[in-house]
Amino acid sequence: MQNAIITITNLRLRTYIGFNDEEQQKKQDVVLNIEIHYPGEKACMNDNVEDALNYKVITKTIIDHVENGRFLLLEKLVSSVLDITTEHHWVTYSRVTIDKPHALRFADSVSLSLSWQKT
């Protein structure tokens, strides 16, 4: 079986993230990195769009969710994006990492990762 892996790299979005007053008033940059696994054997063999996971639909849903949402915790944001990536029944594994640039004074960013695997 062919295991197809979709990788979405450095999806840059803006959202309300954090619980400090300033974070509640102004959108901040976040950077998403997503990996989604699904069985891609039929798509590899048939070259049929219906046999492939539509990453554009998934990405549009994530963009809408993140940019129109408000999150106190990075954990909640990552968890909710992970849920979106696993909605399709073909998905066997997903990992989401979200970076919050400039969250700490002397660091480029703070990131949090969560993963899910079908059992």
Disulfide bonds with the S-S distance in Angstrom:
none
